[in-house]
Amino acid sequence: MKKVFDIAQVVLSDGGAVGFLAWCIVIVAVLQGGKILGAAIGLTVQLFGKAKQLLFFPNSLPRIILILSAAGILFMFRDEIVKQSQYIEQAFISPTYIVSDTSYWATSCYETELKRHVNQAEFEIVRDSTYALAKDLGCEPLAIYEVAFSECGMNPFCVRTDGIAAGWIQFTSIGVAGHGVSLSQVKAWCLNRETRSIMALTGKYMRCAASGRNLRTSTDVYCAVFAPGKIGYSENSPLYSGWKNPEYFLNKGLDGYAIRGEKVLFLEYTRDGVLTKNDLAGALAYKKSRLLKKYL
């Protein structure tokens, strides 16, 4: 900026034609600036003058009655209006599309997320255990990763805030029963970052739940995690139901997802107290889409 002023001073101080032309430009610029400023002031004055015409003031009884009546009607139907606005937003304005990608890149996105929570040695233990388990279950490692991301955010040392679940697939006291450990021990493993113990228990639990059956999809894997007795049931069969059922309440965060063609929606108001495989599929598809979008 200083150089510009220095050049201007040199040009304006020129005693020849260049200097005279420079001063002509200055006069034109000043007049132009004045015209623009005057127009701006005029528009501002006009705007304030038109304020009464542009703004809707509740300054009369009919207008007050109109506002109260319209607000009252909308207030009565507020729940339905909010529901419809949520649907429109997710279905048309900001949709989440199903991503069927099972490539190495998709798997690497989950592994990148895993590395945010573990060191290299811990990562290798989790990865190798997952690949070995996937081979035994008859699924892709990605299917297990999808479930782990939903359960623990890819943090194998995660302990649920209320303390009722912990680990790679969020073991509960009921889940570990019969496997020679307690939930308190699993929490201690998480605290001490005992990766091998956590993954060994995961493998033992999942192989037992599968009982030799192939779990080809992430939905089947998820079903084995918290409802192994329902493996092989139809997509619409209830896994857990009842608002006061502890098993449903613990997993109600998976309810409310719905697949609509190529899109998946999360509409909390559609939670009906019944958790099915379709709900699981919707939840996994929604979370997968959001995660992969993060790494695009």
ZIZI-V189605 format. One record per residue. RES is the residue in three letters. NEAR is the number of other ideal C-beta (glycine too) atoms within 8 Angstrom. D_CENTER is the distance of its C-alpha to the mean C-alpha in Angstrom with 2 decimals. Layout:
BEGIN
res->RES near->NEAR d_center->D_CENTER
res->RES near->NEAR d_center->D_CENTER
END
This chain:
BEGIN
res->MET near->4 d_center->46.40
res->LYS near->5 d_center->49.65
res->LYS near->6 d_center->50.88
res->VAL near->7 d_center->50.35
res->PHE near->8 d_center->52.49
res->ASP near->8 d_center->55.10
res->ILE near->8 d_center->55.42
res->ALA near->9 d_center->55.65
res->GLN near->8 d_center->58.40
res->VAL near->8 d_center->60.35
res->VAL near->10 d_center->60.13
res->LEU near->10 d_center->61.07
res->SER near->7 d_center->64.01
res->ASP near->9 d_center->65.40
res->GLY near->4 d_center->68.82
res->GLY near->6 d_center->68.76
res->ALA near->5 d_center->67.09
res->VAL near->8 d_center->63.68
res->GLY near->12 d_center->63.81
res->PHE near->8 d_center->65.02
res->LEU near->8 d_center->62.23
res->ALA near->12 d_center->59.66
res->TRP near->9 d_center->61.00
res->CYS near->8 d_center->60.82
res->ILE near->8 d_center->57.12
res->VAL near->9 d_center->56.67
res->ILE near->8 d_center->58.45
res->VAL near->8 d_center->56.38
res->ALA near->8 d_center->53.13
res->VAL near->8 d_center->54.30
res->LEU near->8 d_center->55.35
res->GLN near->8 d_center->52.10
res->GLY near->8 d_center->50.09
res->GLY near->8 d_center->52.27
res->LYS near->8 d_center->51.75
res->ILE near->8 d_center->47.95
res->LEU near->8 d_center->48.09
res->GLY near->8 d_center->50.44
res->ALA near->8 d_center->48.25
res->ALA near->8 d_center->45.20
res->ILE near->8 d_center->47.31
res->GLY near->8 d_center->48.64
res->LEU near->8 d_center->45.22
res->THR near->8 d_center->44.11
res->VAL near->8 d_center->47.24
res->GLN near->8 d_center->46.76
res->LEU near->9 d_center->43.17
res->PHE near->7 d_center->44.33
res->GLY near->6 d_center->47.23
res->LYS near->8 d_center->44.98
res->ALA near->8 d_center->42.62
res->LYS near->6 d_center->44.30
res->GLN near->5 d_center->43.88
res->LEU near->6 d_center->40.23
res->LEU near->6 d_center->38.93
res->PHE near->4 d_center->39.09
res->PHE near->6 d_center->40.92
res->PRO near->7 d_center->41.45
res->ASN near->4 d_center->45.06
res->SER near->6 d_center->46.78
res->LEU near->5 d_center->46.91
res->PRO near->6 d_center->45.81
res->ARG near->11 d_center->42.71
res->ILE near->9 d_center->41.86
res->ILE near->8 d_center->42.35
res->LEU near->8 d_center->40.13
res->ILE near->9 d_center->37.23
res->LEU near->8 d_center->37.63
res->SER near->8 d_center->37.98
res->ALA near->8 d_center->34.94
res->ALA near->8 d_center->32.77
res->GLY near->8 d_center->34.18
res->ILE near->8 d_center->33.36
res->LEU near->9 d_center->29.74
res->PHE near->7 d_center->29.43
res->MET near->6 d_center->30.79
res->PHE near->8 d_center->28.21
res->ARG near->8 d_center->25.24
res->ASP near->7 d_center->23.22
res->GLU near->7 d_center->23.71
res->ILE near->9 d_center->23.03
res->VAL near->8 d_center->19.66
res->LYS near->10 d_center->18.80
res->GLN near->8 d_center->20.00
res->SER near->8 d_center->18.18
res->GLN near->10 d_center->14.79
res->TYR near->10 d_center->15.99
res->ILE near->9 d_center->17.30
res->GLU near->9 d_center->14.21
res->GLN near->14 d_center->12.07
res->ALA near->10 d_center->15.21
res->PHE near->6 d_center->16.77
res->ILE near->7 d_center->15.42
res->SER near->5 d_center->11.83
res->PRO near->9 d_center->11.73
res->THR near->11 d_center->9.62
res->TYR near->8 d_center->12.54
res->ILE near->9 d_center->13.58
res->VAL near->9 d_center->14.41
res->SER near->4 d_center->17.62
res->ASP near->7 d_center->18.20
res->THR near->7 d_center->19.97
res->SER near->6 d_center->21.56
res->TYR near->5 d_center->22.22
res->TRP near->7 d_center->19.66
res->ALA near->13 d_center->16.81
res->THR near->13 d_center->18.37
res->SER near->8 d_center->18.77
res->CYS near->12 d_center->15.09
res->TYR near->15 d_center->14.70
res->GLU near->11 d_center->17.96
res->THR near->9 d_center->16.97
res->GLU near->12 d_center->14.12
res->LEU near->13 d_center->16.94
res->LYS near->8 d_center->19.26
res->ARG near->6 d_center->17.27
res->HIS near->10 d_center->18.57
res->VAL near->12 d_center->21.98
res->ASN near->5 d_center->25.09
res->GLN near->6 d_center->26.69
res->ALA near->7 d_center->28.94
res->GLU near->11 d_center->26.27
res->PHE near->12 d_center->24.07
res->GLU near->8 d_center->27.08
res->ILE near->11 d_center->27.75
res->VAL near->14 d_center->24.29
res->ARG near->11 d_center->24.29
res->ASP near->8 d_center->27.88
res->SER near->12 d_center->27.52
res->THR near->13 d_center->24.56
res->TYR near->9 d_center->26.58
res->ALA near->9 d_center->29.64
res->LEU near->13 d_center->27.94
res->ALA near->12 d_center->26.39
res->LYS near->7 d_center->29.92
res->ASP near->9 d_center->31.36
res->LEU near->14 d_center->28.82
res->GLY near->7 d_center->29.23
res->CYS near->14 d_center->25.62
res->GLU near->7 d_center->23.81
res->PRO near->11 d_center->22.35
res->LEU near->11 d_center->19.00
res->ALA near->15 d_center->19.10
res->ILE near->14 d_center->19.54
res->TYR near->14 d_center->16.83
res->GLU near->15 d_center->14.28
res->VAL near->14 d_center->15.60
res->ALA near->14 d_center->15.80
res->PHE near->14 d_center->12.19
res->SER near->10 d_center->11.41
res->GLU near->10 d_center->14.41
res->CYS near->12 d_center->14.61
res->GLY near->8 d_center->11.82
res->MET near->12 d_center->14.73
res->ASN near->8 d_center->16.90
res->PRO near->16 d_center->20.13
res->PHE near->11 d_center->21.50
res->CYS near->11 d_center->18.87
res->VAL near->10 d_center->20.64
res->ARG near->9 d_center->18.96
res->THR near->4 d_center->19.54
res->ASP near->4 d_center->22.06
res->GLY near->7 d_center->23.80
res->ILE near->8 d_center->24.01
res->ALA near->10 d_center->22.19
res->ALA near->12 d_center->22.07
res->GLY near->16 d_center->21.84
res->TRP near->11 d_center->20.26
res->ILE near->12 d_center->20.02
res->GLN near->12 d_center->20.26
res->PHE near->12 d_center->23.94
res->THR near->10 d_center->25.45
res->SER near->8 d_center->29.13
res->ILE near->5 d_center->29.77
res->GLY near->8 d_center->27.97
res->VAL near->14 d_center->30.16
res->ALA near->6 d_center->33.31
res->GLY near->4 d_center->35.86
res->HIS near->9 d_center->34.45
res->GLY near->3 d_center->36.65
res->VAL near->7 d_center->34.14
res->SER near->7 d_center->32.70
res->LEU near->12 d_center->29.30
res->SER near->6 d_center->30.90
res->GLN near->8 d_center->31.79
res->VAL near->15 d_center->28.29
res->LYS near->11 d_center->27.07
res->ALA near->9 d_center->29.93
res->TRP near->12 d_center->28.93
res->CYS near->15 d_center->25.45
res->LEU near->8 d_center->27.14
res->ASN near->6 d_center->29.62
res->ARG near->8 d_center->27.22
res->GLU near->9 d_center->29.45
res->THR near->12 d_center->27.40
res->ARG near->7 d_center->30.18
res->SER near->8 d_center->30.69
res->ILE near->15 d_center->27.06
res->MET near->14 d_center->26.83
res->ALA near->9 d_center->30.33
res->LEU near->14 d_center->29.52
res->THR near->13 d_center->26.39
res->GLY near->12 d_center->28.68
res->LYS near->9 d_center->31.37
res->TYR near->13 d_center->29.21
res->MET near->14 d_center->27.53
res->ARG near->10 d_center->30.89
res->CYS near->8 d_center->32.52
res->ALA near->10 d_center->29.93
res->ALA near->14 d_center->30.30
res->SER near->5 d_center->34.09
res->GLY near->3 d_center->34.73
res->ARG near->7 d_center->32.53
res->ASN near->8 d_center->30.25
res->LEU near->14 d_center->26.54
res->ARG near->7 d_center->25.65
res->THR near->9 d_center->22.06
res->SER near->12 d_center->18.93
res->THR near->10 d_center->19.44
res->ASP near->13 d_center->22.96
res->VAL near->16 d_center->21.94
res->TYR near->13 d_center->19.56
res->CYS near->16 d_center->22.44
res->ALA near->13 d_center->24.74
res->VAL near->13 d_center->22.68
res->PHE near->10 d_center->23.07
res->ALA near->11 d_center->25.35
res->PRO near->10 d_center->27.74
res->GLY near->4 d_center->30.41
res->LYS near->10 d_center->28.45
res->ILE near->13 d_center->28.15
res->GLY near->4 d_center->29.74
res->TYR near->8 d_center->29.20
res->SER near->5 d_center->28.24
res->GLU near->7 d_center->24.71
res->ASN near->6 d_center->25.42
res->SER near->9 d_center->27.30
res->PRO near->7 d_center->26.03
res->LEU near->13 d_center->24.94
res->TYR near->11 d_center->24.98
res->SER near->9 d_center->25.75
res->GLY near->7 d_center->26.86
res->TRP near->6 d_center->25.10
res->LYS near->5 d_center->27.44
res->ASN near->9 d_center->27.22
res->PRO near->6 d_center->25.99
res->GLU near->9 d_center->24.47
res->TYR near->15 d_center->22.43
res->PHE near->9 d_center->21.52
res->LEU near->10 d_center->20.34
res->ASN near->11 d_center->17.94
res->LYS near->9 d_center->17.15
res->GLY near->5 d_center->13.42
res->LEU near->11 d_center->13.74
res->ASP near->14 d_center->15.52
res->GLY near->11 d_center->14.39
res->TYR near->13 d_center->12.82
res->ALA near->10 d_center->15.16
res->ILE near->12 d_center->16.02
res->ARG near->7 d_center->17.90
res->GLY near->4 d_center->19.69
res->GLU near->4 d_center->17.53
res->LYS near->12 d_center->14.43
res->VAL near->14 d_center->12.24
res->LEU near->15 d_center->11.40
res->PHE near->10 d_center->10.13
res->LEU near->11 d_center->13.09
res->GLU near->6 d_center->13.95
res->TYR near->8 d_center->17.50
res->THR near->8 d_center->18.12
res->ARG near->8 d_center->18.23
res->ASP near->5 d_center->21.86
res->GLY near->8 d_center->22.68
res->VAL near->9 d_center->23.04
res->LEU near->13 d_center->20.85
res->THR near->11 d_center->21.67
res->LYS near->14 d_center->20.94
res->ASN near->10 d_center->19.46
res->ASP near->12 d_center->16.81
res->LEU near->14 d_center->16.21
res->ALA near->12 d_center->16.12
res->GLY near->14 d_center->13.57
res->ALA near->12 d_center->11.19
res->LEU near->14 d_center->11.87
res->ALA near->13 d_center->11.66
res->TYR near->13 d_center->8.24
res->LYS near->11 d_center->6.87
res->LYS near->12 d_center->9.54
res->SER near->13 d_center->8.83
res->ARG near->9 d_center->5.48
res->LEU near->12 d_center->7.67
res->LEU near->12 d_center->10.73
res->LYS near->7 d_center->9.72
res->LYS near->7 d_center->9.33
res->TYR near->7 d_center->12.93
res->LEU near->4 d_center->14.47
END
